[in-house]
Amino acid sequence: MSKMIIEARVNEYAMRDQNPNVPWTAEEIAVTAARCREAGASILHFHARAHDGSPLQTIEENAEIIRRVRAKCDILVLPTLGFFSNDEDSASRIDCMVQLAKDPSTRPDIAPIDTGSTNLETFDPATGVFGHADRVYRNDTHTLQQYARRLKTAGIKPKLVCWSIGFVRRAAALMDAGLVDEPGYFLLNMTDGPYITGHPGTPQGLQALVDFLPKNRECIWTANIVGGSLVDLAACVARLGGNIAPGIGDYPYLELGSPPNHVVIKRVAETARANGREIAEPDDVRKMLNLPAPA
């Protein structure tokens, strides 16, 4: 099988109430990136955050993070477009990535496109109460087409984030329309715990998404669970030939003692190797995804 890509999702919008190791500042993210790289990660996904943990989706903060990360290691960088911090106009979410790409030293290697709209509520089955019942993550198809065109012009590889089978089909359609080049890089974004919008983070939930990946296109897929343990699913992902995107930004791993990101990355890498998968280096990923050489 191909080497396994490990993407470290180090902070998302997580606070430190459940895991005190969530990195917020540029230097904390850079140190985390270097440790995750040493543990086996080849891609860093991060959200720019202020010192108090609040979202800080600015060009300046993202540029500072990218420069600090690249000064410490060769991990590939994959910032967020920013939903909670950047949702007044969904079409403008891509602006930060395009501006960063104008300077080779801060150009992201990859940027996400969530290929559909979804409710982002939470649900507590013990009380029957919905949280954030009015929250919708909107990504209309016209906006997705703009994202894909602008990322291609900027020289940034899109990661096609899929929360359900409909998202997978829409991502495939973007490829069929010539807006996303092969290989398509798919993030199969499952959900667990209080998050109910995606496929459950189980072998069955994952397999349903994998089954609908386009057969007529070259695709590379990565598994993720928001609100659930990817350590538990890592062996299944490895045997299916996929890649994996764990991190304490999506799940605090209380059962492992609320560890730092690199401990989770190391556990996943060990599981992959035990199931016959070598771990991809950043240069391997550049070849696999047809990414340009670093500046």
BELFEN-V43678 format. One record per residue. N is the residue number from 1. RES is the residue in three letters. SS is DSSP state (A for helix, B for strand, O for the rest). PSI is psi in whole degrees, -180 to 180 (* if undefined). BURIAL is 1 if it has 9 or more other ideal C-beta (glycine too) atoms within 8 Angstrom, else 0. Layout:
N:RES:SS:PSI:BURIAL, N:RES:SS:PSI:BURIAL
This chain:
1:MET:O:164:0, 2:SER:O:162:0, 3:LYS:O:149:1, 4:MET:B:128:1, 5:ILE:O:130:1, 6:ILE:B:120:1, 7:GLU:B:123:1, 8:ALA:B:117:1, 9:ARG:B:92:1, 10:VAL:O:-22:1, 11:ASN:O:-35:1, 12:GLU:O:-132:1, 13:TYR:O:20:0, 14:ALA:O:140:1, 15:MET:O:-169:0, 16:ARG:O:16:1, 17:ASP:O:-32:0, 18:GLN:O:-29:0, 19:ASN:O:112:1, 20:PRO:O:-4:0, 21:ASN:O:5:1, 22:VAL:O:122:1, 23:PRO:O:138:1, 24:TRP:O:-51:1, 25:THR:O:164:0, 26:ALA:A:-44:1, 27:GLU:A:-40:0, 28:GLU:A:-42:1, 29:ILE:A:-40:1, 30:ALA:A:-43:1, 31:VAL:A:-43:1, 32:THR:A:-43:1, 33:ALA:A:-46:1, 34:ALA:A:-40:1, 35:ARG:A:-39:1, 36:CYS:A:-39:1, 37:ARG:A:-45:1, 38:GLU:A:-32:0, 39:ALA:A:-14:1, 40:GLY:O:-5:1, 41:ALA:O:143:1, 42:SER:O:-11:1, 43:ILE:B:137:1, 44:LEU:B:121:1, 45:HIS:B:128:1, 46:PHE:B:159:1, 47:HIS:O:129:1, 48:ALA:O:132:1, 49:ARG:B:152:1, 50:ALA:O:174:0, 51:HIS:O:-25:0, 52:ASP:O:6:0, 53:GLY:O:-6:1, 54:SER:O:152:0, 55:PRO:B:143:1, 56:LEU:O:70:1, 57:GLN:O:72:1, 58:THR:O:157:0, 59:ILE:A:-43:0, 60:GLU:A:-45:0, 61:GLU:A:-40:1, 62:ASN:A:-42:1, 63:ALA:A:-42:1, 64:GLU:A:-42:1, 65:ILE:A:-48:1, 66:ILE:A:-44:1, 67:ARG:A:-43:1, 68:ARG:A:-40:1, 69:VAL:A:-48:1, 70:ARG:A:-22:1, 71:ALA:A:-21:0, 72:LYS:A:-27:1, 73:CYS:O:175:1, 74:ASP:O:16:0, 75:ILE:O:145:1, 76:LEU:B:146:1, 77:VAL:B:138:1, 78:LEU:B:87:1, 79:PRO:B:174:1, 80:THR:O:158:1, 81:LEU:O:-24:1, 82:GLY:O:99:1, 83:PHE:O:-66:1, 84:PHE:O:-34:0, 85:SER:O:-2:1, 86:ASN:O:61:1, 87:ASP:O:16:1, 88:GLU:O:-35:0, 89:ASP:O:107:0, 90:SER:A:-32:1, 91:ALA:A:-27:0, 92:SER:A:-4:0, 93:ARG:A:-29:1, 94:ILE:A:-14:1, 95:ASP:A:-42:0, 96:CYS:A:-44:1, 97:MET:A:-41:1, 98:VAL:A:-41:1, 99:GLN:A:-42:0, 100:LEU:A:-34:1, 101:ALA:A:-16:1, 102:LYS:O:-22:0, 103:ASP:O:117:0, 104:PRO:O:-28:0, 105:SER:O:-18:0, 106:THR:O:4:1, 107:ARG:O:124:1, 108:PRO:O:148:1, 109:ASP:O:-37:1, 110:ILE:B:150:1, 111:ALA:B:147:1, 112:PRO:B:146:1, 113:ILE:B:113:1, 114:ASP:B:116:1, 115:THR:O:47:1, 116:GLY:O:176:1, 117:SER:O:151:0, 118:THR:B:154:1, 119:ASN:B:141:0, 120:LEU:O:48:1, 121:GLU:O:171:1, 122:THR:B:163:1, 123:PHE:B:132:1, 124:ASP:B:104:1, 125:PRO:O:-23:0, 126:ALA:O:-33:0, 127:THR:O:-15:0, 128:GLY:O:21:0, 129:VAL:B:133:0, 130:PHE:B:139:0, 131:GLY:B:149:1, 132:HIS:O:45:0, 133:ALA:O:-15:0, 134:ASP:O:6:0, 135:ARG:O:123:0, 136:VAL:B:131:0, 137:TYR:B:106:1, 138:ARG:O:127:0, 139:ASN:O:81:1, 140:ASP:O:159:0, 141:THR:A:-35:0, 142:HIS:A:-43:0, 143:THR:A:-41:1, 144:LEU:A:-39:1, 145:GLN:A:-41:1, 146:GLN:A:-45:1, 147:TYR:A:-50:1, 148:ALA:A:-44:1, 149:ARG:A:-44:1, 150:ARG:A:-36:1, 151:LEU:A:-40:1, 152:LYS:A:-44:1, 153:THR:A:-36:0, 154:ALA:A:-9:1, 155:GLY:O:31:0, 156:ILE:O:131:1, 157:LYS:B:128:1, 158:PRO:B:140:1, 159:LYS:B:121:1, 160:LEU:B:103:1, 161:VAL:B:120:1, 162:CYS:B:117:1, 163:TRP:O:-14:1, 164:SER:O:176:1, 165:ILE:A:-37:0, 166:GLY:A:-38:0, 167:PHE:A:-42:1, 168:VAL:A:-44:1, 169:ARG:A:-37:1, 170:ARG:A:-38:1, 171:ALA:A:-42:1, 172:ALA:A:-37:1, 173:ALA:A:-37:0, 174:LEU:A:-37:1, 175:MET:A:-44:1, 176:ASP:A:-30:0, 177:ALA:O:-1:0, 178:GLY:O:14:0, 179:LEU:O:-22:1, 180:VAL:O:125:1, 181:ASP:O:152:0, 182:GLU:O:150:0, 183:PRO:O:141:1, 184:GLY:B:133:1, 185:TYR:B:105:1, 186:PHE:B:131:1, 187:LEU:B:114:1, 188:LEU:B:100:1, 189:ASN:B:90:1, 190:MET:B:166:1, 191:THR:B:154:1, 192:ASP:O:-176:1, 193:GLY:O:-128:0, 194:PRO:O:-8:0, 195:TYR:B:123:1, 196:ILE:O:4:0, 197:THR:O:-24:1, 198:GLY:O:-180:1, 199:HIS:O:145:1, 200:PRO:B:150:1, 201:GLY:O:62:1, 202:THR:O:165:0, 203:PRO:A:-38:0, 204:GLN:A:-43:0, 205:GLY:A:-41:1, 206:LEU:A:-46:1, 207:GLN:A:-37:1, 208:ALA:A:-40:1, 209:LEU:A:-45:1, 210:VAL:A:-39:1, 211:ASP:A:-24:0, 212:PHE:O:8:0, 213:LEU:O:144:1, 214:PRO:O:130:1, 215:LYS:O:-17:0, 216:ASN:O:7:0, 217:ARG:O:151:1, 218:GLU:O:124:0, 219:CYS:B:144:1, 220:ILE:B:126:1, 221:TRP:B:149:1, 222:THR:B:139:1, 223:ALA:B:142:1, 224:ASN:B:151:1, 225:ILE:B:120:1, 226:VAL:B:117:1, 227:GLY:O:13:1, 228:GLY:O:168:1, 229:SER:O:120:1, 230:LEU:O:-18:1, 231:VAL:O:-41:1, 232:ASP:O:-27:0, 233:LEU:O:-4:1, 234:ALA:A:-41:1, 235:ALA:A:-41:1, 236:CYS:A:-45:1, 237:VAL:A:-44:1, 238:ALA:A:-44:1, 239:ARG:A:-30:0, 240:LEU:A:-8:1, 241:GLY:O:15:0, 242:GLY:O:-174:1, 243:ASN:B:178:1, 244:ILE:B:148:1, 245:ALA:O:74:1, 246:PRO:O:169:1, 247:GLY:O:156:1, 248:ILE:O:-2:1, 249:GLY:O:-31:1, 250:ASP:O:-21:1, 251:TYR:O:132:1, 252:PRO:O:-12:0, 253:TYR:O:53:1, 254:LEU:A:-36:0, 255:GLU:A:-16:0, 256:LEU:A:10:1, 257:GLY:O:27:0, 258:SER:O:62:1, 259:PRO:O:166:1, 260:PRO:O:165:1, 261:ASN:A:-43:1, 262:HIS:A:-26:1, 263:VAL:A:-42:1, 264:VAL:A:-44:1, 265:ILE:A:-44:1, 266:LYS:A:-43:1, 267:ARG:A:-44:1, 268:VAL:A:-42:1, 269:ALA:A:-41:1, 270:GLU:A:-40:0, 271:THR:A:-41:1, 272:ALA:A:-47:1, 273:ARG:A:-39:1, 274:ALA:A:-20:0, 275:ASN:O:23:1, 276:GLY:O:16:0, 277:ARG:O:127:1, 278:GLU:O:160:0, 279:ILE:B:131:1, 280:ALA:O:138:1, 281:GLU:O:163:0, 282:PRO:A:-40:1, 283:ASP:A:-35:0, 284:ASP:A:-43:1, 285:VAL:A:-39:1, 286:ARG:A:-42:1, 287:LYS:A:-42:0, 288:MET:A:-39:1, 289:LEU:A:3:1, 290:ASN:O:47:1, 291:LEU:O:149:1, 292:PRO:O:159:0, 293:ALA:O:152:0, 294:PRO:O:152:0, 295:ALA:O:*:0
